Amino acid sequence: MMELKIRTMAEMQAAGQTPEILFWVGCAGSFDERAKKVTKAFARILNKVGIQYAILGSEESCTGDPAKRAGNEFVFQMMALQNIEVMNMYAVKKIVTTCPHCFNILKNEYPELGGNYEVVHHAEYLQELIESNKIKLTDASEFKGRRITYHDSCYLGRANDIYEAPRKVLEALDAELVEMKSCRKNGLCCGAGGAQMFKEDEPGTMRINTKRANEALETKAEIVAAACPFCMTMMQDGVKSAEKEVKVFDLAELLLQQIS
């Protein structure tokens, strides 16, 4: 596979260039081994279709979302203001991110602190690239007729009303999209949102990600598609605990396999 070249905002500015988009990688996409594969897949897609993009690299900090959800407003604002200062320095206009948590906070909560940007989740961006024919899909579909179910991320779906974009991406793969019992507005949380990822479970009879994974397995799908690094972790763990040979992939990973 070709070496992956990703330039930083600082490098592009030094070359006198302005990228179309800032790719906001996020903490999971930067440090989590599984999520890093999604970061690379999305970057490879952008490279293939010739999008001028850049990342902040070491200048990118956590958005402050976990601190905000855990109730520490002070830490959130400190982190957010630092990021806003950096992005405004580079005159960032448009941000695309693979993380719904980053997407939600950058879009809805940064503006009141002076961070005003067009923020797009990669599910929407991939749909745009497909519909504008910038992404060319191969005729021999890797996924034709294969059953895929999609898990709605809370921060993408119920928080921001984005339900169609990820499904349109999956439909473009010519797969058989099967819905879980709880989907769209009635989707069931994977258990990671609202800073739950970082604390112990409350007492109960079943872990929520196990319950959600069971709903996915009931569809008899071969693949569970996700559009969030936290959802991917929780769904993967849930499927593993059921000891089923079902794979969990991000939309970008699936689409990359199909690009000509």
TIROSE-590776 format. One line per 8 residues: their letters; for each residue z, x, y of N, C-alpha, C, CB. Coordinates in pm, whole numbers. Glycine has a CB too. Layout:
BEGIN
a> Z X Y Z X Y Z X Y Z X Y  ...
***
This chain:
BEGIN
mmelkirt> 0 85 -119 0 0 0 0 89 125 124 -96 0  -75 46 226 -86 125 348 50 142 416 -185 60 445  65 257 482 187 283 556 201 178 667 187 427 615  322 130 685 346 26 785 380 90 919 461 -69 739  300 60 1020 324 116 1152 368 5 1247 196 188 1207  487 21 1300 541 -78 1395 587 -2 1518 660 -161 1332  536 -41 1633 573 28 1756 687 -44 1828 451 39 1849  763 33 1903 873 -25 1981 823 -61 2121 993 75 1990
maemqaag> 900 -144 2190 867 -181 2327 862 -55 2415 970 -282 2383  956 37 2391 961 161 2470 833 242 2452 1083 246 2430  784 252 2328 661 326 2299 540 262 2366 638 336 2148  535 128 2360 421 58 2420 424 70 2572 421 -90 2379  543 60 2629 555 74 2774 512 214 2818 699 44 2820  553 315 2742 515 453 2773 364 473 2768 584 550 2676  297 394 2681 151 403 2668 80 311 2768 108 367 2526  159 243 2852 101 153 2952 46 25 2892 -8 222 3026
qtpeilfw> 100 -17 2777 51 -137 2708 158 -246 2708 9 -104 2564  110 -371 2702 201 -486 2697 170 -567 2571 187 -575 2824  267 -582 2481 241 -659 2358 232 -809 2385 350 -632 2256  160 -880 2296 153 -1027 2305 291 -1087 2277 48 -1085 2205  359 -1029 2179 489 -1083 2140 590 -971 2114 475 -1171 2014  715 -1005 2133 826 -922 2085 868 -980 1950 947 -917 2188  862 -900 1846 911 -942 1714 1060 -910 1710 833 -870 1596  1142 -1016 1717 1288 -1001 1709 1326 -995 1562 1363 -1119 1783
vgcagsfd> 1370 -877 1517 1393 -855 1374 1525 -918 1327 1395 -704 1343  1632 -905 1407 1762 -961 1369 1840 -870 1278 1743 -1095 1303  1969 -896 1265 2058 -811 1184 2020 -813 1037 2203 -854 1201  1997 -933 983 1962 -945 841 1831 -873 814 1952 -1093 798  1731 -899 897 1599 -838 880 1599 -687 896 1503 -898 977  1702 -635 962 1713 -490 984 1793 -419 875 1776 -464 1117  1897 -486 825 1993 -416 739 2006 -471 597 2126 -420 803  1977 -599 575 1990 -657 442 1868 -618 358 2005 -813 450
erakkvtk> 1891 -563 239 1780 -511 158 1677 -618 125 1834 -451 28  1722 -738 94 1627 -846 60 1551 -893 184 1702 -966 -4  1624 -909 295 1560 -959 417 1464 -856 477 1667 -995 520  1488 -728 449 1397 -624 500 1256 -642 443 1451 -483 465  1248 -696 322 1116 -721 261 1040 -827 339 1132 -763 114  1113 -924 393 1051 -1030 473 1002 -971 606 1153 -1147 500  1084 -887 667 1045 -819 791 914 -744 771 1156 -721 838  904 -670 661 784 -592 633 664 -683 606 807 -499 513
afarilnk> 688 -792 532 579 -886 501 522 -947 629 628 -997 407  611 -990 719 565 -1051 844 492 -948 930 683 -1111 922  544 -825 935 479 -719 1012 340 -689 956 565 -590 1012  327 -688 823 197 -662 760 97 -772 797 212 -652 606  145 -896 802 56 -1007 842 9 -986 985 129 -1144 828  102 -953 1075 65 -931 1216 -36 -816 1227 191 -900 1301  -16 -711 1148 -110 -598 1149 -247 -641 1099 -56 -483 1063  -249 -719 991 -376 -762 932 -459 -846 1028 -350 -841 805
vgiqyail> -392 -932 1105 -468 -1022 1195 -485 -963 1335 -398 -1158 1205  -433 -842 1355 -457 -773 1481 -376 -822 1600 -599 -784 1514  -257 -872 1574 -169 -915 1684 -103 -792 1747 -61 -1016 1632  -107 -785 1879 -38 -679 1952 110 -718 1964 -103 -654 2094  194 -647 1892 336 -681 1894 420 -554 1897 373 -769 1772  548 -571 1928 640 -458 1926 779 -509 1893 639 -382 2063  866 -416 1854 1006 -449 1831 1092 -370 1931 1048 -417 1682  1216 -406 1941 1306 -330 2029 1363 -207 1959 1419 -419 2077
gseesctg> 1364 -209 1827 1418 -96 1751 1567 -80 1776 1345 33 1788  1609 39 1808 1753 64 1827 1808 -3 1952 1778 213 1834  1720 -55 2036 1766 -125 2157 1801 -272 2128 1659 -118 2265  1768 -319 2007 1802 -457 1969 1944 -463 1914 1702 -513 1865  2025 -555 1967 2161 -578 1915 2169 -717 1855 2267 -562 2027  2276 -744 1784 2299 -879 1731 2293 -979 1847 2437 -889 1657  2235 -1095 1823 2225 -1198 1927 2362 -1250 1971 2141 -1315 1878  2463 -1229 1886 2596 -1283 1914 2619 -1419 1849 2616 -1295 2062
dpakragn> 2521 -1463 1769 2533 -1595 1706 2655 -1608 1615 2408 -1625 1625  2682 -1511 1525 2801 -1527 1440 2930 -1537 1521 2812 -1411 1343  2939 -1457 1629 3059 -1463 1714 3072 -1600 1781 3054 -1352 1823  2960 -1651 1829 2959 -1784 1895 3004 -1891 1797 2818 -1818 1951  2948 -1891 1677 2981 -1995 1577 3125 -1982 1530 2884 -1987 1457  3178 -1860 1533 3317 -1840 1491 3415 -1870 1605 3337 -1695 1441  3360 -1901 1723 3446 -1943 1834 3479 -1836 1935 3570 -1997 1781  3417 -1717 1923 3447 -1610 2018 3339 -1604 2126 3458 -1473 1944
efvfqmma> 3354 -1689 2227 3256 -1701 2335 3242 -1571 2414 3295 -1815 2428  3353 -1501 2434 3351 -1378 2512 3261 -1273 2448 3494 -1323 2528  3280 -1251 2318 3199 -1151 2246 3053 -1193 2248 3248 -1134 2100  3027 -1322 2228 2889 -1373 2232 2823 -1339 2365 2887 -1525 2208  2892 -1370 2475 2831 -1347 2606 2808 -1199 2634 2920 -1406 2716  2899 -1115 2590 2880 -970 2607 2754 -922 2534 3005 -892 2554  2737 -970 2410 2621 -930 2330 2492 -986 2390 2636 -977 2184  2497 -1113 2427 2378 -1180 2482 2333 -1113 2612 2407 -1329 2506
lqnievmn> 2427 -1085 2701 2391 -1025 2830 2330 -886 2813 2515 -1016 2919  2379 -814 2713 2321 -682 2685 2176 -695 2640 2404 -608 2576  2149 -790 2550 2012 -812 2502 1921 -861 2613 2013 -913 2387  1973 -952 2695 1894 -1008 2806 1855 -898 2905 1973 -1119 2878  1947 -810 2933 1919 -699 3025 1804 -613 2972 2046 -612 3046  1808 -584 2842 1703 -501 2781 1569 -575 2784 1740 -464 2636  1568 -703 2743 1442 -778 2737 1382 -801 2875 1463 -911 2667  1467 -828 2973 1417 -847 3109 1363 -717 3168 1527 -903 3199
myavkkiv> 1421 -607 3126 1371 -475 3170 1226 -455 3124 1461 -362 3114  1196 -505 3001 1060 -494 2947 972 -614 2984 1066 -480 2795  1025 -705 3065 951 -826 3108 899 -906 2988 833 -787 3200  985 -924 2890 948 -1000 2769 920 -1146 2805 1060 -991 2661  808 -1195 2752 771 -1336 2778 784 -1422 2651 627 -1344 2832  739 -1365 2539 733 -1442 2414 800 -1366 2301 587 -1475 2377  887 -1436 2228 960 -1377 2115 927 -1455 1988 1113 -1378 2141  901 -1382 1879 886 -1446 1747 991 -1383 1656 739 -1428 1689
ttcphcfn> 1060 -1465 1581 1164 -1415 1490 1157 -1485 1355 1304 -1434 1552  1197 -1413 1250 1198 -1470 1114 1332 -1536 1081 1167 -1361 1011  1427 -1533 1176 1562 -1586 1150 1587 -1712 1234 1669 -1479 1180  1613 -1827 1172 1641 -1949 1248 1766 -1940 1335 1656 -2064 1153  1863 -1858 1295 1986 -1843 1374 1954 -1770 1504 2095 -1766 1294  1876 -1660 1493 1831 -1590 1613 1743 -1681 1698 1754 -1460 1575  1652 -1752 1632 1561 -1844 1701 1638 -1948 1783 1470 -1915 1600  1735 -2011 1720 1810 -2119 1785 1886 -2070 1907 1907 -2182 1687
ilkneype> 1954 -1955 1893 2038 -1908 2003 1955 -1848 2117 2138 -1805 1952  1846 -1777 2081 1758 -1722 2184 1689 -1833 2263 1654 -1628 2121  1650 -1938 2192 1577 -2049 2255 1668 -2141 2335 1504 -2131 2149  1783 -2174 2278 1865 -2280 2337 1987 -2234 2415 1909 -2370 2231  2035 -2112 2388 2162 -2071 2451 2152 -1948 2540 2263 -2045 2345  2042 -1873 2528 2022 -1758 2618 1981 -1800 2761 1916 -1666 2559  1904 -1910 2776 1860 -1945 2912 1973 -1959 3013 1783 -2073 2907  2087 -2014 2973 2196 -2033 3069 2260 -1902 3112 2302 -2125 3011
lggnyevv> 2226 -1793 3040 2277 -1661 3078 2168 -1575 3144 2332 -1589 2955  2053 -1637 3170 1945 -1566 3238 1835 -1514 3148 2002 -1452 3313  1839 -1552 3021 1735 -1509 2926 1636 -1621 2901 1799 -1463 2793  1530 -1626 2979 1431 -1734 2969 1302 -1683 2906 1402 -1795 3108  1279 -1721 2781 1163 -1672 2707 1102 -1788 2627 1202 -1555 2613  976 -1771 2591 915 -1862 2493 957 -1809 2356 756 -1870 2508  1031 -1888 2281 1083 -1841 2152 1021 -1924 2039 1240 -1850 2148  964 -1855 1942 891 -1921 1833 944 -1869 1699 736 -1896 1844
hhaeylqe> 966 -1960 1605 1004 -1916 1470 879 -1878 1394 1085 -2027 1395  892 -1784 1301 772 -1735 1232 701 -1842 1150 808 -1621 1143  772 -1947 1109 705 -2057 1037 601 -2123 1128 809 -2163 988  640 -2149 1253 547 -2208 1351 434 -2111 1383 622 -2247 1480  470 -1984 1397 370 -1885 1435 266 -1867 1325 437 -1751 1467  312 -1864 1200 219 -1852 1087 128 -1974 1079 295 -1834 955  184 -2092 1103 101 -2214 1104 -7 -2204 1211 189 -2340 1128  30 -2156 1330 -67 -2140 1440 -178 -2043 1400 5 -2089 1569
liesnkik> -141 -1933 1337 -240 -1833 1297 -336 -1888 1191 -171 -1708 1243  -284 -1971 1101 -369 -2034 998 -464 -2134 1063 -283 -2104 889  -410 -2220 1150 -492 -2326 1210 -595 -2273 1308 -403 -2426 1280  -568 -2156 1367 -665 -2097 1460 -763 -2003 1388 -592 -2020 1571  -753 -2002 1254 -841 -1920 1168 -825 -1770 1189 -985 -1958 1192  -713 -1730 1247 -687 -1586 1259 -643 -1530 1125 -578 -1559 1367  -576 -1615 1045 -541 -1576 908 -648 -1632 815 -398 -1628 867  -714 -1543 743 -816 -1584 646 -755 -1576 506 -944 -1493 657
ltdasefk> -756 -1689 436 -697 -1693 302 -804 -1673 195 -624 -1827 279  -768 -1607 87 -863 -1583 -23 -894 -1714 -94 -808 -1479 -123  -1013 -1721 -154 -1052 -1842 -227 -975 -1853 -358 -1203 -1841 -254  -954 -1739 -423 -882 -1739 -551 -732 -1748 -522 -914 -1610 -635  -681 -1870 -526 -541 -1890 -488 -444 -1847 -598 -517 -2035 -454  -355 -1758 -560 -248 -1711 -648 -155 -1826 -684 -169 -1597 -581  -149 -1926 -596 -49 -2032 -611 -109 -2169 -644 32 -2043 -484  -238 -2175 -668 -304 -2303 -692 -238 -2379 -807 -453 -2282 -722
grrityhd> -190 -2499 -777 -130 -2584 -879 13 -2550 -916 -212 -2579 -1000  66 -2439 -864 203 -2401 -898 301 -2481 -814 226 -2249 -876  410 -2520 -878 509 -2604 -809 600 -2518 -720 593 -2683 -911  602 -2552 -592 688 -2484 -496 772 -2589 -424 604 -2400 -393  900 -2563 -410 985 -2652 -330 1035 -2575 -209 1105 -2708 -414  1053 -2645 -99 1094 -2580 26 1233 -2626 66 993 -2611 139  1318 -2528 99 1453 -2556 145 1457 -2554 297 1554 -2454 86  1496 -2666 358 1506 -2676 504 1629 -2602 555 1510 -2823 548
scylgran> 1606 -2503 641 1718 -2436 709 1776 -2532 813 1671 -2303 775  1909 -2539 820 1975 -2629 917 1936 -2596 1060 2127 -2620 902  1930 -2467 1091 1903 -2426 1229 1756 -2441 1267 1946 -2283 1250  1670 -2452 1167 1528 -2476 1192 1500 -2627 1194 1441 -2405 1086  1555 -2695 1092 1529 -2838 1077 1613 -2925 1168 1554 -2878 936  1734 -2954 1126 1815 -3051 1200 1849 -3006 1342 1943 -3078 1126  1862 -2876 1363 1898 -2828 1498 1778 -2823 1592 1960 -2690 1488  1656 -2802 1537 1539 -2784 1623 1418 -2868 1582 1500 -2640 1624
diyeaprk> 1438 -2957 1484 1333 -3053 1448 1203 -2989 1398 1302 -3140 1566  1213 -2874 1334 1093 -2808 1281 1089 -2832 1130 1092 -2654 1315  1009 -2928 1092 996 -2964 950 853 -2942 898 1036 -3111 930  753 -2969 983 615 -2967 936 557 -2827 923 530 -3047 1030  590 -2737 1018 527 -2604 1019 541 -2530 886 587 -2520 1130  663 -2517 830 674 -2445 703 599 -2513 589 819 -2430 664  597 -2644 592 525 -2718 486 374 -2701 500 561 -2868 491  324 -2694 622 180 -2671 645 139 -2533 593 147 -2683 796
vlealdae> 227 -2435 612 199 -2300 561 188 -2303 409 310 -2200 606  281 -2373 344 280 -2381 198 160 -2460 147 410 -2445 148  121 -2565 219 3 -2645 179 -124 -2560 186 -12 -2769 270  -127 -2466 281 -244 -2378 294 -262 -2290 171 -232 -2291 420  -155 -2269 95 -161 -2187 -27 -219 -2263 -145 -21 -2137 -63  -246 -2394 -124 -304 -2478 -231 -206 -2499 -346 -433 -2416 -284  -77 -2489 -315 26 -2510 -417 62 -2659 -424 152 -2425 -387  138 -2693 -527 191 -2830 -538 331 -2830 -476 195 -2880 -690
lvemkscr> 340 -2886 -356 468 -2887 -285 551 -3006 -332 446 -2893 -131  666 -2978 -390 754 -3085 -438 885 -3083 -358 784 -3069 -591  927 -3200 -313 1045 -3207 -227 1173 -3225 -309 1031 -3322 -127  1280 -3165 -259 1412 -3185 -319 1467 -3322 -280 1509 -3074 -275  1567 -3365 -354 1631 -3496 -327 1679 -3504 -182 1751 -3518 -423  1741 -3398 -133 1786 -3392 7 1692 -3300 83 1936 -3342 18  1612 -3357 172 1516 -3274 245 1497 -3328 387 1382 -3268 171  1428 -3249 465 1402 -3282 605 1532 -3317 679 1302 -3401 615
knglccga> 1537 -3433 746 1658 -3468 824 1781 -3486 736 1634 -3596 903  1759 -3512 608 1871 -3527 515 1892 -3401 430 1846 -3648 423  1839 -3289 478 1852 -3163 404 1999 -3124 385 1777 -3052 476  2023 -3051 279 2160 -3005 249 2174 -2859 285 2195 -3027 98  2279 -2825 358 2305 -2686 399 2320 -2597 276 2432 -2678 489  2272 -2472 287 2286 -2377 176 2429 -2322 168 2186 -2262 191  2504 -2341 277 2642 -2292 278 2666 -2171 367 2683 -2259 141  2557 -2118 429 2572 -1994 507 2587 -2017 657 2454 -1905 483
ggaqmfke> 2545 -2133 706 2541 -2157 851 2677 -2165 917 2466 -2283 879  2674 -2159 1052 2798 -2175 1129 2903 -2071 1097 2855 -2310 1105  2860 -1948 1068 2948 -1834 1036 3017 -1848 900 3054 -1818 1144  2978 -1947 820 3036 -1965 686 3001 -1848 594 2987 -2097 624  2891 -1780 625 2845 -1666 545 2953 -1557 538 2715 -1608 603  3039 -1553 640 3131 -1442 654 3276 -1477 623 3122 -1388 793  3299 -1589 557 3436 -1627 524 3446 -1677 381 3486 -1735 620  3569 -1692 335 3590 -1740 197 3559 -1889 189 3736 -1714 150
depgtmri> 3518 -1933 69 3493 -2076 47 3621 -2158 64 3435 -2100 -93  3605 -2282 111 3718 -2375 106 3737 -2420 -39 3694 -2498 202  3858 -2466 -74 3879 -2514 -212 3787 -2632 -243 4027 -2555 -234  3737 -2637 -363 3649 -2748 -403 3610 -2734 -549 3523 -2752 -315  3524 -2823 -595 3485 -2823 -737 3356 -2745 -761 3469 -2966 -787  3273 -2727 -653 3146 -2657 -671 3106 -2588 -540 3035 -2755 -716  3054 -2466 -551 3004 -2398 -432 2881 -2472 -380 2971 -2248 -463  2868 -2482 -248 2759 -2562 -191 2622 -2503 -223 2776 -2573 -40
ntkranea> 2613 -2369 -232 2482 -2312 -264 2443 -2341 -410 2482 -2160 -239  2543 -2356 -497 2515 -2395 -637 2461 -2537 -641 2644 -2383 -726  2524 -2625 -562 2479 -2765 -555 2335 -2773 -502 2573 -2848 -463  2308 -2694 -398 2174 -2695 -340 2072 -2635 -436 2172 -2619 -207  2109 -2527 -503 2017 -2465 -599 1987 -2560 -715 2078 -2334 -653  2087 -2637 -755 2065 -2736 -862 1962 -2841 -820 2198 -2805 -899  1965 -2880 -691 1865 -2976 -641 1725 -2914 -647 1899 -3018 -494  1718 -2784 -616 1588 -2715 -623 1539 -2708 -767 1600 -2573 -565
letkaeiv> 1630 -2680 -860 1593 -2668 -1001 1551 -2803 -1060 1710 -2611 -1082  1608 -2911 -1009 1572 -3045 -1056 1425 -3079 -1030 1660 -3150 -990  1363 -3011 -931 1222 -3039 -900 1128 -2974 -1001 1189 -2989 -759  1183 -2886 -1088 1103 -2810 -1186 1007 -2713 -1117 1024 -2906 -1276  1039 -2674 -994 954 -2578 -921 971 -2438 -978 988 -2579 -771  863 -2359 -972 869 -2218 -1015 921 -2130 -902 729 -2168 -1060  896 -2176 -778 929 -2097 -659 1006 -2183 -559 802 -2039 -594  1113 -2126 -506 1184 -2190 -394 1143 -2113 -269 1342 -2189 -415
aaacpfcm> 1084 -2183 -173 1042 -2119 -48 1151 -2140 57 907 -2176 2  1175 -2035 135 1275 -2042 242 1214 -1983 369 1406 -1966 203  1281 -2006 481 1233 -1951 608 1351 -1896 687 1157 -2059 691  1453 -1848 613 1576 -1799 675 1639 -1695 582 1675 -1916 704  1679 -1579 634 1736 -1477 546 1868 -1519 481 1758 -1350 624  1949 -1598 552 2077 -1643 497 2054 -1747 387 2166 -1701 608  1962 -1840 413 1927 -1940 311 1875 -1871 185 1821 -2040 364  1794 -1767 205 1735 -1697 92 1843 -1634 4 1638 -1589 141
tmmqdgvk> 1942 -1572 68 2053 -1512 -7 2129 -1617 -86 2149 -1439 88  2163 -1728 -20 2244 -1833 -83 2168 -1901 -197 2287 -1937 21  2039 -1928 -175 1959 -1994 -278 1937 -1900 -397 1823 -2040 -220  1915 -1773 -367 1896 -1675 -475 2020 -1665 -562 1861 -1537 -416  2138 -1659 -497 2264 -1653 -572 2286 -1780 -653 2383 -1631 -476  2251 -1895 -594 2268 -2024 -663 2180 -2035 -786 2238 -2138 -569  2054 -1990 -773 1960 -1994 -885 2005 -1899 -996 1816 -1957 -838  2054 -1780 -954 2101 -1682 -1053 2219 -1736 -1132 2142 -1552 -983
saekevkv> 2310 -1806 -1062 2429 -1858 -1131 2391 -1964 -1234 2528 -1917 -1030  2276 -2029 -1213 2227 -2128 -1310 2147 -2062 -1422 2139 -2232 -1239  2127 -1928 -1408 2056 -1848 -1508 1915 -1903 -1535 2135 -1844 -1639  1844 -1933 -1426 1707 -1984 -1438 1609 -1881 -1382 1691 -2120 -1363  1490 -1875 -1440 1387 -1781 -1396 1305 -1844 -1283 1295 -1740 -1514  1369 -1870 -1173 1302 -1925 -1056 1313 -1823 -944 1365 -2064 -1014  1202 -1799 -876 1200 -1697 -770 1220 -1763 -633 1066 -1619 -773  1285 -1689 -543 1305 -1736 -406 1232 -1640 -313 1458 -1744 -370
fdlaelll> 1139 -1696 -233 1059 -1615 -142 1056 -1675 -3 916 -1600 -196  1038 -1590 96 1015 -1636 231 867 -1674 247 1055 -1526 335  838 -1759 344 701 -1802 370 607 -1683 392 697 -1894 492  655 -1583 467 570 -1467 498 534 -1390 372 641 -1374 598  627 -1379 279 599 -1307 154 493 -1379 72 729 -1290 72  502 -1511 68 405 -1591 -7 268 -1583 58 450 -1737 -17  263 -1597 189 136 -1598 261 66 -1462 252 158 -1636 408  143 -1355 257 84 -1221 252 3 -1200 124 193 -1114 261
qqis> 48 -1260 15 -22 -1246 -113 -158 -1315 -113 63 -1301 -226  -176 -1406 -17 -295 -1490 -15 -395 -1452 94 -254 -1633 3  -360 -1354 178 -448 -1318 288 -559 -1227 240 -369 -1250 401  -681 -1258 282 -797 -1179 237 -808 -1050 320 -929 -1263 248
***
